[in-house]
Amino acid sequence: MFKRHHQVFTAFRVLLDVAMVAAAFAGAYAIRFGSPRTFPYPELPPTRETLTVGALALVLWPLVLRSVGLYRPQRHKSALDEVFGVFKATVLAGLLLVAITYFAREDRYSRGALLIFTALAFVGVGAMRFLFKEVLQALRRRGYNLRYVLVLGAGRLARQTLEQIEAHRELGFRPVGCLSLTRARVGHKVDGTEVIGTLRDLREVLTRQQVDQVLVALPSRSFHRLPRIMEICADTTVDVKLVPDVYQYATLFGGLEEFGGLPIVNLQSVGVLGINALAKRAFDVILSALFLALLAPLMLLVAALVKIGSPGPVLYRQERVGLDGKPFRMLKFRTMQDGAEQDGPRFAEPRDPRVTSLGSLLRRTSIDELPQLLNVLAGDMSLVGPRPERPVFIDKFRRHIPRYQLRHMVKAGMTGWAQIHGLRGQTSIEKRVEYDLYYIEHWSLLLDLRILARTLAGGFLSRNAY
């Protein structure tokens, strides 16, 4: 029943997309060939040519949207994910349309009109998809357009699965019950969902209850039951999904991948790569150069005050550990007496006698860290990332704090997710690691901008900086 509804649903989405593409083509025609007409098209293009290109666009757009998977069920994706998919499809469809109209015909259609059309098609289809998604999610929160889920399992993994279903009610999944491994759990509840039987009752439950999807949330030691489960489900039309128990071992970027057609569960992967790494590097270079230009007078003034205030160099170069665990020399304005660490490195403390009077002010305002903009420009650091630590302390932390070394999957930063939440100085290292790993796994340029904005709005000031 649900699959038949989905076919009607898909047909409706195709019609909406075609309508938005037609409106975009009409709009582009009006903009490009409306009065006053612009060079080099003082005359309107032939009506037959316009209708041919328009018909081609109406056929091409749904085909490309389908090829990138935008007519498959999108419940698990956000509205922004869907808009990004529309962007990719629009670029591909636009290039195909240009190629066909340029190489298949002697009379080339207006490039300006095609460019305007492609932009309008993205705006129209993307906006309609976004609105459609938001309306659907609102309806699902109110109990419409639901998919009913049967969870196989009643332990830790089943509980986590049900928690996620409840946390994302906008996706439209509702549990009808759980089936446990043993009869002793029947009648009890798992995160508010009743255990309505055991795995032996699977066929009966699928027969007497409306179930659209079966979620297998069994511990790995029970995977030998999968053949029998699949044999029973094969006699029905339900979808079957497996929640892999191995995710308990995942660290960063855990997920499902494909290797030559073989599905592989990824438990740990490298951080920011490819185009994302290039985008983050461009972001760092542009902003660090801008900040250096704007802050040059302040930095020159601070350098003079440091030099006048106490004997020793203006800049302090300290070995820190960055990307891939490689050391680099981090720059700071000197805030301690020269030779303050001749007895060995140790953390700064409140009212530390080694800190100069000017150094105390520089530390509290984080002005002492401005020279690190040069580290960012040179590529040793990033504007945003986990704060770098000294090798001598890392050797200690990595032995006692699980996953500490994963912080080095990205470049160290001048500021970070942990710092804007007050985790600086003598604060919990474990909590800092937790926040750093959250940042790495959820990285985006938008998140970097948020962190920078909060840092500039007051994050430089900290009562924990000594």
C-alpha positions in Angstrom: 0.0 0.0 0.0 2.7 2.5 1.0 4.7 1.8 -2.2 1.6 2.6 -4.3 1.2 5.8 -2.4 4.8 6.6 -3.0 4.3 6.2 -6.8 1.5 8.8 -6.7 3.7 11.0 -4.5 6.5 10.8 -7.0 4.3 11.6 -9.9 3.1 14.7 -8.1 6.7 15.8 -7.4 7.6 15.3 -11.1 4.6 17.5 -12.1 5.7 20.2 -9.6 9.3 20.1 -10.9 8.1 20.3 -14.6 5.8 23.2 -13.7 8.7 25.1 -12.0 11.0 24.4 -15.0 8.4 25.7 -17.4 7.9 28.8 -15.3 11.7 29.3 -15.2 11.9 29.0 -19.0 9.1 31.5 -19.5 10.7 33.9 -17.0 14.1 33.6 -18.7 12.5 34.3 -22.1 10.8 37.4 -20.8 13.9 38.7 -19.1 16.2 38.1 -22.1 13.9 39.0 -25.0 11.6 41.5 -23.3 11.6 45.2 -24.2 14.1 46.8 -24.7 15.7 43.9 -26.6 19.5 43.8 -26.2 22.4 43.1 -28.6 23.0 40.7 -30.3 19.4 39.7 -30.5 17.4 42.7 -31.8 14.9 40.2 -33.1 13.0 37.5 -31.2 14.3 33.9 -31.9 12.0 31.8 -34.1 9.0 30.4 -32.1 9.8 26.9 -33.3 13.3 27.1 -31.9 12.1 28.4 -28.6 9.5 25.7 -28.3 12.0 23.0 -29.2 14.6 24.2 -26.5 11.8 24.6 -24.0 10.4 21.1 -24.6 14.0 19.7 -24.4 14.4 21.4 -21.0 11.1 20.0 -19.7 12.2 16.4 -20.6 15.8 16.8 -19.5 15.3 18.3 -16.0 13.2 15.4 -14.5 15.5 12.8 -16.1 18.5 14.4 -14.4 16.7 14.9 -11.1 15.8 11.2 -11.3 19.4 10.2 -12.1 20.8 11.8 -9.0 18.2 10.1 -6.8 15.9 13.0 -6.1 12.7 10.9 -6.8 13.7 8.3 -4.3 12.4 8.5 -0.7 14.1 11.4 1.0 12.8 11.1 4.6 16.2 10.7 6.1 17.5 13.9 4.4 17.1 17.5 5.5 15.5 20.2 3.3 19.0 21.7 2.8 20.4 18.4 1.7 17.6 18.2 -0.9 18.3 21.7 -2.1 22.0 20.9 -2.5 21.0 17.8 -4.6 18.8 20.1 -6.8 21.9 22.4 -7.2 24.0 19.5 -8.5 21.2 18.3 -10.8 20.7 21.8 -12.1 24.4 22.3 -13.0 24.4 18.9 -14.8 21.1 19.5 -16.6 22.2 23.0 -17.6 25.5 21.7 -19.1 23.6 19.0 -21.0 21.1 21.5 -22.4 23.9 23.9 -23.5 25.8 21.0 -25.1 22.7 19.7 -27.0 21.6 23.1 -28.2 25.1 24.1 -29.3 26.3 20.9 -31.0 23.0 19.4 -32.4 21.8 22.5 -34.1 23.3 25.0 -36.5 21.3 27.9 -35.0 22.5 28.4 -31.5 20.0 29.5 -28.9 20.8 32.6 -26.8 23.5 31.8 -24.2 22.2 34.6 -22.0 18.7 33.1 -22.0 20.0 29.6 -21.2 22.1 31.0 -18.3 19.1 32.9 -16.9 16.9 29.9 -17.3 19.3 27.6 -15.4 19.6 30.0 -12.5 15.8 30.5 -12.3 15.3 26.7 -12.6 17.5 26.1 -9.6 15.7 28.8 -7.6 12.3 27.6 -8.5 12.8 23.8 -8.2 15.0 24.3 -5.0 12.5 26.6 -3.4 9.6 24.3 -4.2 11.5 21.3 -2.9 12.4 23.1 0.3 8.8 24.2 0.9 7.5 20.8 0.0 9.9 19.2 2.5 9.0 21.6 5.3 5.3 21.1 4.8 5.7 17.3 4.8 7.8 17.3 7.9 5.2 19.5 9.7 2.5 17.0 8.6 4.5 14.1 9.8 5.0 15.7 13.2 1.2 15.8 13.4 0.8 12.2 12.6 0.2 12.2 8.8 2.2 10.4 6.0 3.7 7.9 8.5 5.7 4.8 8.1 5.2 2.2 10.8 8.4 0.5 12.1 8.8 -2.9 13.9 12.1 -3.0 15.8 13.8 -6.4 16.2 15.6 -6.3 19.5 15.0 -5.0 23.0 18.5 -4.2 24.2 20.9 -1.3 24.1 20.9 -1.0 20.3 17.1 -1.1 20.1 16.9 1.6 22.7 19.3 3.8 20.8 17.3 3.2 17.6 14.0 4.2 19.3 15.6 7.3 20.8 16.6 8.5 17.3 13.1 7.7 15.9 11.6 9.8 18.7 14.1 12.6 18.3 13.3 12.9 14.6 9.5 12.7 14.5 9.6 14.9 11.4 10.9 12.0 9.4 7.5 10.3 9.9 8.6 6.9 11.4 6.5 5.5 14.2 7.3 2.2 16.1 4.5 -0.3 16.4 6.5 -2.4 18.9 9.6 -4.4 19.6 10.4 -8.2 19.3 12.8 -9.4 21.9 15.1 -12.4 21.9 13.5 -13.9 25.1 10.0 -14.2 26.4 11.0 -12.5 29.7 11.0 -9.1 28.1 7.5 -9.3 26.6 5.2 -6.8 28.1 8.0 -4.5 29.2 8.8 -1.2 27.4 11.9 0.0 25.6 12.1 3.8 25.6 8.3 4.0 25.7 7.7 1.3 23.0 6.2 -2.0 24.2 7.8 -5.4 23.6 4.9 -7.2 21.8 6.6 -10.6 21.4 9.7 -12.5 20.5 11.4 -13.1 17.2 9.4 -16.3 16.9 6.3 -14.1 16.6 7.7 -12.1 13.6 5.6 -13.8 10.9 2.4 -13.4 13.0 3.1 -9.7 13.8 3.8 -8.9 10.1 0.5 -10.5 9.2 -1.8 -8.9 11.7 -0.2 -5.4 12.0 0.5 -2.7 9.6 4.3 -2.6 9.2 6.1 -0.7 6.5 9.7 -1.3 7.7 11.5 -3.8 9.9 14.6 -2.4 11.7 17.0 -5.2 12.9 18.6 -3.8 16.0 20.1 -7.0 17.4 23.5 -7.4 19.1 26.2 -8.9 16.8 26.2 -12.2 18.7 22.6 -12.7 17.4 23.4 -12.2 13.7 23.0 -15.9 13.1 19.3 -15.3 13.2 19.4 -13.0 10.2 18.8 -15.8 7.5 15.5 -16.8 9.3 14.5 -13.2 9.7 15.1 -12.5 6.0 13.2 -15.7 5.0 10.1 -14.5 6.8 10.3 -10.9 5.6 10.8 -12.1 2.0 7.2 -13.3 2.1 6.0 -9.7 2.7 6.5 -6.3 1.0 8.2 -4.7 4.0 11.5 -2.9 3.8 14.2 -4.4 6.0 17.0 -2.3 7.5 19.9 -3.4 9.6 21.3 -1.2 12.4 24.9 -2.5 12.7 26.1 -3.2 16.2 29.7 -2.4 15.2 28.9 1.4 15.4 29.7 1.1 19.1 33.3 1.0 18.0 33.1 4.0 15.6 35.2 7.0 16.4 35.2 9.7 13.7 33.2 9.7 10.4 31.8 6.3 10.9 29.4 5.3 8.1 28.6 2.9 5.3 30.8 2.9 2.2 31.1 0.8 -0.9 34.3 -0.8 -2.1 33.9 -2.3 -5.6 30.3 -3.2 -4.9 31.1 -4.6 -1.4 29.4 -2.7 1.4 31.8 -1.7 4.2 31.2 -0.1 7.6 33.7 2.7 8.1 34.6 2.9 11.8 37.1 5.7 11.5 38.3 8.0 8.7 40.4 11.0 8.0 38.9 14.5 8.7 38.6 17.3 6.1 39.7 16.2 2.7 39.5 17.1 -1.0 37.4 20.1 -2.0 36.6 20.7 1.6 40.2 21.0 2.5 40.8 23.4 -0.3 37.8 25.5 0.7 39.0 25.6 4.4 42.5 26.6 3.3 41.2 29.4 1.0 39.0 30.6 3.9 42.1 30.7 6.2 44.4 32.5 3.7 41.9 35.2 2.9 40.8 35.9 6.4 44.2 35.7 8.0 45.6 38.1 5.5 42.7 40.5 6.1 43.1 40.2 9.9 46.9 40.9 9.7 46.2 44.0 7.6 43.6 45.3 10.0 45.5 44.4 13.2 49.0 45.5 12.1 48.9 48.8 14.1 47.8 47.0 17.3 50.4 44.2 16.8 53.2 46.8 16.3 52.1 48.6 19.5 52.0 45.4 21.5 55.4 44.4 20.2 56.9 47.7 21.3 55.3 47.4 24.8 56.6 43.8 25.2 60.1 45.0 24.2 60.0 47.9 26.6 58.3 46.0 29.5 61.0 43.3 30.1 64.2 42.1 28.5 64.0 39.3 26.0 62.5 38.7 22.5 59.2 40.1 21.4 57.9 36.8 20.0 57.9 33.5 21.8 58.3 30.4 19.6 57.0 27.2 21.2 56.8 23.7 19.7 53.3 22.4 19.3 51.7 19.4 17.6 49.3 19.9 14.6 47.9 18.1 11.7 48.8 14.3 11.5 50.7 14.7 14.8 53.5 16.7 13.2 55.3 19.4 15.3 55.5 23.1 14.3 56.7 26.3 15.9 53.8 28.3 17.2 54.2 32.1 17.6 53.0 34.2 20.5 53.8 37.5 22.0 56.1 36.8 24.9 54.1 37.1 28.2 56.6 35.5 30.6 60.0 36.5 31.9 62.8 35.4 29.5 64.0 31.9 30.5 60.8 31.2 32.5 60.8 27.5 31.5 64.5 26.7 32.1 63.4 24.2 34.8 61.0 22.5 32.4 57.6 23.1 30.9 54.5 23.3 33.1 51.0 24.8 32.8 50.5 28.4 33.7 48.7 29.0 37.0 46.6 31.8 38.6 49.0 34.7 39.6 51.9 32.8 38.1 55.1 34.7 39.1 56.7 34.0 35.7 54.0 36.1 33.9 54.8 39.8 33.4 52.2 42.5 34.2 51.7 43.2 30.5 51.6 39.5 29.8 48.7 38.9 32.2 46.6 41.5 30.3 47.7 40.0 26.9 46.7 36.5 28.1 43.3 37.5 29.4 42.4 39.3 26.2 44.2 36.6 24.0 46.1 39.4 22.2 49.2 37.4 22.8 47.9 34.9 20.3 47.6 37.3 17.3 51.0 36.4 15.8 49.5 33.0 15.1 47.8 34.6 12.2 51.3 34.2 10.6 51.1 30.5 11.4 47.7 30.3 9.7 49.0 32.2 6.6 52.0 29.8 6.4 49.7 26.7 6.6 50.8 25.4 10.0 47.5 26.3 11.6 43.9 27.1 10.8 41.8 29.9 12.1 39.4 27.4 13.6 40.3 24.0 15.0 41.4 22.2 18.1 43.9 24.2 20.1 47.5 22.7 19.7 49.3 21.2 22.6 52.9 20.7 23.5 54.5 17.3 22.8 55.4 16.7 26.4 51.8 17.1 27.5 50.4 15.1 24.6 52.4 12.0 25.6 50.7 12.2 28.9 47.2 12.9 27.7 47.1 10.2 25.0 47.8 7.5 27.6 44.9 8.5 29.8 42.3 10.1 27.5 40.6 7.9 24.9 40.6 9.2 21.4 42.8 12.2 22.3 45.0 11.6 19.2 42.0 12.0 16.9 42.2 15.8 17.5 45.2 15.8 15.1 43.0 14.7 12.1 42.7 18.4 11.3 44.9 21.5 11.6 45.2 23.1 15.0 43.3 26.3 15.3 43.6 29.8 16.9 40.1 29.3 18.3 37.7 26.4 18.3 34.4 24.9 19.4 35.8 24.1 22.9 37.2 27.6 23.4 33.9 29.4 22.7 32.3 27.2 25.3 34.8 28.4 27.9 37.1 25.3 27.8 40.5 27.1 28.1 43.3 27.0 30.6 42.8 24.8 33.6 39.6 23.2 32.5 38.7 19.5 31.8 40.9 18.0 29.1 38.4 15.2 28.6 35.6 17.8 28.0 37.9 19.7 25.5 38.5 16.5 23.6 34.8 15.8 23.4 34.1 19.3 22.0 37.1 19.0 19.6 35.9 15.7 18.2 32.3 17.1 17.8 33.8 20.0 15.7 35.8 17.6 13.5 32.9 15.4 12.8 30.4 18.2 12.1 32.8 20.6 10.3 31.6 23.0 7.7 32.6 26.5 6.6 29.3 27.7 8.2 30.4 26.2 11.5 33.8 27.9 11.2 32.1 31.3 10.6 29.9 30.8 13.7 32.9 30.0 15.9 34.8 33.0 14.5 31.8 35.3 15.0 31.4 34.1 18.7 35.1 34.5 19.3 35.2 38.1 17.9 32.0 38.9 19.9 33.6 38.0 23.2 35.3 34.6 23.0 38.8 36.1 23.3 38.0 37.1 26.9 38.3 34.2 29.3 38.6 33.9 33.1 40.5 30.7 32.5 43.4 32.3 30.6 46.4 32.9 32.9 
